[in-house]
């Protein structure tokens, strides 16, 4: 096998095109074998096999710097850069990352888990190269979906102005996670359906015949063969393409020629998501990321179906039900229709659902605009992605006190996607902003009540955060009702200890309280419900009465819910209350099984029990 002989990219240099084609086939087989058993990003990586081979064949990596935008297209890159033998550990506890990680490999030039960063990073690296009088090449790879993000356009604008020697590869597969939306998508579709593109595709093999001529002459001939890249030329780039990104016989000679050119260059390649695996080719959105084992022949999941709905599904169904009663409810997302459940909302209300693309900043301010006109925008977005719209939340929504609803999916640890995707910072960064209300449900039924609460709250912005995955199987009400703002719920009473639990930590707290009671420690368990405003009267009253307290949350401790409790007690002069805070420590948490991570970082059921025993035995 060719793949087994590739220990690093230097092993590609002397391979014939026929051997590289065989390598591409073997890489797809290996990807399929591993990803059918272990979850991971799927279809995007099948489309970039030839592109990864071509880049590492033509350029002298890692001296030349290849910066991949988002790691979900870089699995082939990992296979070629010394990680073949450990690839079957991808996204598993203590295994290799599913994204780019500078700690993992010298070939991962710039860490990436969110989109639209590669051009700006590459420009910075190119500028540093020139300051340091180095001469390496800099290549940024970005998808057409990533190009819908504002920072990518900012990077293009600056790169065209600075005129640094750098190459941008636009990997156009007409998809981000869902189908790519917006004017850029329409522009690219027009390009790849043009006569010029079809002429290039049909004549690609003939163009290779020019490889014996001067490399610059070849590149210039390709450039002059068609001119659909006016948009990028206006940014100051020399444009080449579109090229067939799955054709090594086209890619390698073209990249070889372009390598010798100076200034900012953009090469537009068209790849096919899921290429080489028919089920993924036919359903690239469904195969964007696989979540469990599936049958290789049919592509059907082997995971037993669950009768328990996911939090996302409960959110979606409840929002649809409420929107049937209130025409002012609008759904807004940033390229995550399927991930947030708004795909189902859009099927029922196509004129009341807006996908902004991979542009969270725009999504937040767009929602603010809707709110000024009396509508009820629900911005459904992953917790970790809202970080990218922080200024817009503060500046455009909260300062103006606009009634925008933020539905934060994937709040807390999310497992295999790791530090770029763990939704653990929304509590601290939102809690500090005036005018905002923030809450977290203990289960999927309370999620319904909290969504009703948010839709009924028209005073200002409100946040609902909920975890990834299935609910707890509790009975769902058919008629959710609003909760009193800032009011917690006492779930269990006891006079020896208080556990203040938030969101998905309530049930582990109840389990811990039961075990503690068997040892003679009687515990009050409070479902906090609200992060802001906190239930000050309840917490202060219990603190005065009992004096020993544990807070537990699936989020960052620094500035989090536990901090809010400590601040509340301090404001009342209750300095003699013993408080233990449990949650995410002051570090970035690696990828891995969620329950393993809860245990590792000390806020699962057993950790709560240990903390309770430790507090109870102190005099």
N, C-alpha and C positions, 0 to 999 in steps of 0.2 A: 504493500500500500504506500502511496505517495505521502498521505497525511502523516503517517507514523514517522516519516523521515524528516519532517519539518520541526526542528527544535527552536528555531528563531527565524526571522525574515530573511537572513542571509542565505538560507537554504533554498530560497525561491529563485535566486539570481541566475542559476544555470539551467533551470528547467525549460523545456520546450513548451510551446503553446499547447500541444496535445497533452503534455503532462500536467500543465496547469488546469486544463479542462477536467482531466481525471481527478485532480485535487479538489476542484469545485464540487464534483459529484460526491466524492468521499466526505467532504465537509458537510454537505446537506444530509447525508446518511447519518453522520455522527450527531448532528444537531437534532435530527428526528429521533434517533435512538435515545438520547439523553432527555430531551424535552417531553417525550411521550411518557416518561417515568417521573420526571421532576418538573414542577411548574416553572414557567419562565416566559419571557417575551419571545414570541414565536415568529409570526409572519414577517415583521420588519427585517429580521436577521437572515431569513432565506433570500430576501431581495438584495442583500449587500455582500453576498459571498464573492462574486467576481470583483466588485469594487474594492474590497479589502485585499484580495490577492493582487490586483493591479497596483494599488497604492504601495504595498510593501515590496512589490517586485521592482517598481520604477524608482522609488525613493529610498534613500539610505537611512532607514529608521533604525534606532531611535535618534540618530544625529539629526536627521530631518524630522520635523515635528508634525505629526498628524493629530489634529484635535477633532474628536468626534462629538457631535452635538447629541446629547442624551445617549445613554448606554444601551438602549433597547435595539440599536442597529449595529452594535459592536461585538456581538458574540463571535462572528467569524474572525474579527481582529484578535480576540482572545485566543482562538484556536491556533493562530499563526504566530503568537508571541509567547510561546513557552508554557501555555496553560492547558494543553491538551490532556495531560494525565490527570489533572484535577478538575477538569471541566464538569464532570458528573457531580461535583459538590456545589455547583452554582446555586446561589440564593438560599443555601441551607445553612443551618447553624454552624459557625466556624469554617464554612466553605468560602469559595471565591464570590465576589460581588457580582450582581447582575448589571451593574453600571460601571462606569470608569472610576478607577481609584488609583491615585498617585502612590498610595501606600502599598498597593498590590503589585504594580509593575512599572518599570521605567518607560514602557511603551505607552502607558496611560498618561499622556502629557498633561491633561487637565481633567479633573474630576467633574463628572456631569451626571445629574439625575433629572434635572429640569431642562426645559428646552430653551433654544434661542441664544445660548451663551457662546457658541464656538467662534463666531466671527469676531466678536469683541476680544475674546481671549487670544485668538490667533493674532489679531492686530497688536495686542500688547506684547506678545512674544516676539513678533517681527520687529517692533520698535526696540525692545530690549536687545535683540540680536544686533541691530545697527549701532546702538549705543556701545555695545561690547565689542564691536568690530568682528563679529562672527559672520559666517557665510552659509549657514544651513537654510534649507527650504522650510516654509511654513504652510501647512495645508489644513484648512477647516472643512469639515464635512457637515452639512446641515440639510435636513429634510425640508420639503416644501411646506409641511405643517409647521416646523420650527420657524420658517421664514414669516409666518403670520404673527409672530411675537414682536412686540415693538423694539426690544433690544437688538434683535437681528437687523432691523432696518437702521437703527442707530449705528450699529457696527458697520454696515455697508456705507452709510453716509460718511463716517469718520475715515474708513479705509480708503474711500475714493478721494478724500481730501488730503490724507497723509501720503498717499501714493507709495506705500511700502510694497516691497516685493512679497507677495503672498498669493496663494491660490485658494479659492473657495470652490468646493465641489457641492453643487446643489443636487441632492439625491431626491428626485421627483418620483414619488410613487402614488401621487394623488390622494394620499391619506396622511393624517396625523395619527390619532387613535381612532376617532370616527373619521368619516370622509372630510377632507380638508375643505374649509369654507372660505368665502370671501373673494375679493377681487383678484388676489394673487392666484388663487386656484383657477379661476376662470381664465386668467392670462396664460398660465402654464398649459391648461387644456387646449387653448387655442394654438399654442406653439407646437405641441406634439401631434396635433391633427393637421398641421400645415404641410403644404407641398414640400417646403424646404426640409422639414424633418424627415418626411418619408423618402425624399431623395437621398438624404444622408444615410438613412438606414439601409436603403437598397444598394448604395454605393460604398458602404463601409469597407468591404473587402478590397475594393479597388484602391481606396485611399491608402491602405496599408502598403501598397506597392511603392509609394513614395518615400518609405521609411529610409531608403538608402541615401536620399538627398539630405541636404542640410536640415537639421531639426527645426530651425526657425522657419525655413521655407515651407516645410510641411505644415507647421502650425498656422502660418499665414494663409496657406491654401485652404485649410479647413475653415479658418475664420471667414474667408471671402466667399465660401461656398453657399452660405446662407446668413441672413441678418435678422433673426427674430428677437435678438437680445437688446433692443433699444432701451428698455427699462434699466437694465444693469449698466449699459454704457453711459446713461445719464448720471448714474452714481459714480462714474469714473472708472469702471471696470472694462477690460476687454473680455468679450463674451464669446464662448465656443459652445456649440451644441444646437439643439439637443442631441445627445449620443445615447446609444443603447447601452445602458449600464450593466447589462447582463451578458455582454459580448466581449470576451477578453481580446479577441482579434482586433476590435476597434479601440478598446480602452487603453491597452498598453502602449501602442504606438502613438496615440494622441497625447497621452500623459507624458510620454517620453519627449515629444516635441515641445509641448507647452512648458515643461520643466525648465527649459533654457530661456524663457521669456522673462522680462522684468515688469515691475509694476503690478498693480492688483489685477488678477485674472479670475474669471468665473467660468467654470465648466458645468454645463447643465446636463446631467445624466438622468435617464429615465429607467427606473427599475420596477420590478414586479413583486409586490408583497406576496410572500408565501411561495415564491417560485420554486418549482421542483416537487411540490407536494400539493396535489390537486385539491383536497379539502380546504387547504389554506388559501390557495389561489381563488377558489370560488367564494370563500367567506373570510376575507382578510381582516375584517373588523372582529368577527368572532374568534379568530385565531391571532389577534393582536398579542394577547397573552393567555397562555393556557394555565388553568388553575389546578390541574390534577392529571392523573394518568388517563390516556385515551387509546383507543384501538388504532393501530397503525394503518390498517387497511381502510377503515371507514372514517376515521377522525372523530368517532363518537366517544364521549366521555365514559370512562369506566367507574367514575365516582358514583356511589349510590345517591339517588335523588333524596333531598331532605324535605320533609313536610314543613319544617320551620322556616319562615321567610327571613330573608336578609333585612338588616336595618334599612338598606337602600330601597328595597322593594316596599317596605312599609311606608317609608317617606313618600315614595312615588305614588302609591295608591291613595294615601291620605291627601296629598296635594291635589290629585285629580278630583277626588270627591269634593274637596273644598272649593276648587276652581269651578265646579259645576254650579255651585251656589253663589259664587262671587266672580263676576266678570272682570274685576280689577286685578286679579291674581295673574302675574306674569312670571314665566320661568326664564332664567338667564344662566348660562354656563360658558365655560371657556374650553371648548374642544372636548368636553367630557359628557356628552349626552348619555351614552350608555353607562358609563361609570357612575354617574350620579342618579340614574333612574329617570332623567328628563326625556329620554328617548320615548318612553311610554306617554309622558305628558304631551310631547310634541305630536304624537299620533292623534291624540284626542283634541288638542288645541294648537294646530300648526301655526296659527296667526298670533299666538300668545306665548311662543317659545323662541328664544334667540340664542344661537350658538355664536359666540364672538370669535372663535378660533383660539389659538394658544396665546391669549392676551388677557391675562387676569386683571391688569390695571384698567384696560378699556372696559372689561366686563363690569367692574365695580362702579366706575364713573357713569357708564351707560345706565346702570340700575339707578344711580342717583338721579340722573335725568328723568327716568320714568317716574320716580317718586315725587319729583316736583310737580308732576301733572296729575297727581292723585291716584296713581296706580300702586299696586302692591308687588313690587319686584322681589322674587325669591331667588337669590344668587346661590345656586347649588355648586359647591366647589370643594375640593379636598382641602383639609386643614393645611397641609404642607404647601399647597399652591396659593393659598390666600396670602402667605408670606410675601409673595411677589406683588401683591396689591396693597401692601400696608399703608403707603402714603395716601392712596386713594380712599381707603377706609377712613383714615384720620381726617384728611383735608377735604375730601369731596362729600363724604357722608356724615361723619360725626360732628364736625364743626358746624355744619348746617342743620344738624339734628334731623336728618331725613329718615323716614320710616322704611329703611331697606332691611330685608330679612336675609341673613346669611345662614345657609344650611351647610354646615361643615361636616362632610362625609370623611371617613377614614381618620377620625380624631383618635389620638393615642397611638400606641405602637401598632404598626401594620405588618410586621414580620419580615418576609423575604426581600422586600424592596429596600430595607435598610435606612441609613441616616438621612438620605435626601427625601425620604417619603414618610418617615415617622411623624405623625401629626401631634407633636408634644409641645409646641411653642405657642399655640394660639391663645391659651389661657393667659400667660404672662403678657403677650404683646397686645392683646385686646383689653385686658383688665385695666390697663393703665390709661385707657382713652376715655375721657368724659362722655357722657350721654348714652353710653352703650349698655345694654342688658345682655347677659350671657347665662346660658343654662345647659344642662346635660342630663339626659334621661337615664334611669336605672335599667330600663328594658324597652322592648319595642312598643309595648302598649303606652308607656309614658311618653315615648317619642311622639305618638299621635297627639296626646294632650299638649305637648310642648309646641308642636307645629301649629295646633289650633291657637295656643297662647300667642305665638309669634304673629299669626295672621290677624289676631284681634288687637294687637298692640300697635297703635297708630301714633304714638307719642314721639318715637324716634327709632334708631337702629336697634336690632335685636339679633342675637346669635344663638343658634342651636347646634351643638356639637354632638356627634354620635359615632360609634366605632365601626370598623370594618367587619364584615362577615355576618353570620346568621345570628338571629336573636336568641332568646332563652326559651322560646316555646310557650310564653305566657298567653293567656286568652286576650284577644284584641277586641276592644270595644267598637261598636258600630256608630257611636255618637260621642266623639271626643269633645271635651269641654276645656275652656281656658283655666289655667292655674293662677292663683294669686301671685303676682310678681313679688319675688324675694322671699317666698315662704317655703321653708324646708318641711320634710316629713319625718316624723319619729316612727321608725319601723319596729323598734324593740326597746324595752325599758329595763334598766338595771342601775344599781346605785354605786358600783365600784369603778366603772370606767365608761368613757364616751368614745365611740368611733364615729367620726364625721367622714362619710364616704361620698364620693362624687361619681356620677355616671356608672360606668361598667364595673366599678369597684364596690358597689353597694351589696351585691349578692355574695362576693367573697367575704365582705365584712360580716354579713349575717351568718355565714358558715363559720367564720372565726369566732363570733360571739357564742354560737352554740357550743363549740368545743371549749371555749373559756368557761362557760357556765358549768360544764361537767367537771371542771377543776375548782369550782367555787367562786369564780370571778364573774359577777353579774354585770352585764354590759348594756348600755344604751347605744343603739345604732340609729344614726340619723342619715337619711337620704338628703343630701344638701340641696339638690336640684339646681339651685341658683349659685353661680359663681359671683355674679354682680347684678343686683345688690345682694349681698350676703344676708342671711337671716340673723341679724345681729342680736335681737332680743332673745331668741331661742338659744343661740350659742353662748352668749354671756350668762344667761340664767343657768344653763347646765354646767358651765365652767365654775360658777360660784358654788353650785350645789355639790358637785362631784370632785372637781379639781384635777382630774387626770384624763387626758384626751389624746387620741390618735387621729390624724387626718390622713386620708389615702386617696390618691388621684392617679389617673393614667395620663400624666403630663409632667412637664418640667416643674421641679420643686422651687427653683429660684424664680420668685415672682408669681408663683402659681396659687392654687386654692389654699394650700397650707399656709402660705405667706399671708394671704388675705385673712385667715383665721387669727394668726399671730398678731397682725396689725390691729384687728378688732379687739383682741384681748388687751393689747398694750394701750389702746385708746381709752379703755375703761380702767386702766391701772391694775389689771389682774396679772401682776408679774409673778405670782406664786403658783400659778397653774402649770402643771407639768404637761408638756406637749411633745409628742413625737410625730414628725411628718414623714410620710412614705410616698414615694413617687419616683420620677425619673431624676437621677442625680445630674450634677452639672458637667455633663459630657455628652458627646454624640453617641447614640446607641447603634451598635452593629446590626446587621441583618440576622435573622434566625427565627425559629419557631417562637410564636408569641408567648406561649405558656412558659417556655424555657427562659425567655427574657424577663418575664415577670418574676420568676424565681431568682434569676441571676441578679437582678437589681432590687430585689427586696420589697415587692409590694403585691405578692400573691397572698392567698389565704394563710399559708404557713408563716409568712413574714408578719402578717397582722397578728397572728396568735403569739409569736415570739415577742413582738413589741408590747402586746397586752400583758403578758406574763411579766416582762421586765418592768413595766410601769407599776403593776399591782404589787410587786414585792418590795418596792421602794417605800420607805416610811414617809 
